[in-house]
Amino acid sequence: MSYLAGVIQMCSSADPESNWAAVEGLAREAAAAGASFISTPENALFLGPDVEKASRAERLSGPTCKRFARLADELEVYLLLGSFAERSDDPDRCFNTSVLFGPDGGVVATYRKIHLFDVDVSDEVRFRESDTVRPGSGISVATTDLGTFGLSVCFDLRFSGLYARLREAGAELITVPSAFTATTGRDHWHVLLRARAIETQSYVLAPAQMGRHDGSGLRESYGHSLIVDPWGEVLADAETGVGYAVAEIDLERVAEVRKAIPMRSAVTTEA
């Protein structure tokens, strides 16, 4: 089977209402273009001061998820909330949670980001996500009528073992909603996404943040929301502007690539 998938590219701010207006408008445009699956970036409705994350966190039953559920239901699409701040039992730290909604507005799958962005690359790229976010503890795979989705978020991308587990659990499509920094993105973004697609022989759908974000210090995101096929070919690239990109997903392509290079059945020998 084949269908169109869309990845939304945003420059989210500290203003949730402005961010929601952008999500709603772009999702409607992508749906009008024929997309049956639409995904938003990490931190879609708030990308501001990290110290505010925990105080803004909501339950899965809160207003953010209700908004996405209603939109998915109205548009009759699978809609991925790339991530939002989900309240935890720690008042100082929340979860960075991705939620997949079905075309009836129901929650199909949730995933709490496991690998947190604690890095000290340069004066411009210095973050400690673990100060305000708790890590998740398990993978998330959801079988739908569009295929089997494996969920991940941004910094997870650097940990190939997670994607091997998603493939072993049946994933044919892997989501990587992100706010990848401009500094690391220039050298690593395309390479890592294509590598994960090739390793797992799956489609990779990576909606991304772009540009400089108000209220978040020096933070600047790379953009280039991508859709990559199981051979590692980039099918769509939103480049550097706010907007969306769409590409055709053909699950027969997954089967074709896996049959051509049967990695799961490969035999290795030691010298």
Secondary structure, 3 states (H helix, E strand, C coil): CEEEEEEEEECCCCCHHHHHHHHHHHHHHHHHCCEEEEECCCCCCCCCCHHHHHHHCECCCCHHHHHHHHHHHHHCCEEEEEEEEEEEEECCEEEEEEEEECCCCCEEEEEECCCCCEEECCCCCEEEHHHCEECCCCCCEEEECCEEEEECCHHHHHCHHHHHHHHHCCCCEEECCECCEHHHHHHHHHHHHHHHHHHHCCEEEECEEEEECCCCCCCEEECCCEEECCCCCEEEECCCCCEEEEEEEEHHHHHHHHHHCCHHHCCCCCC
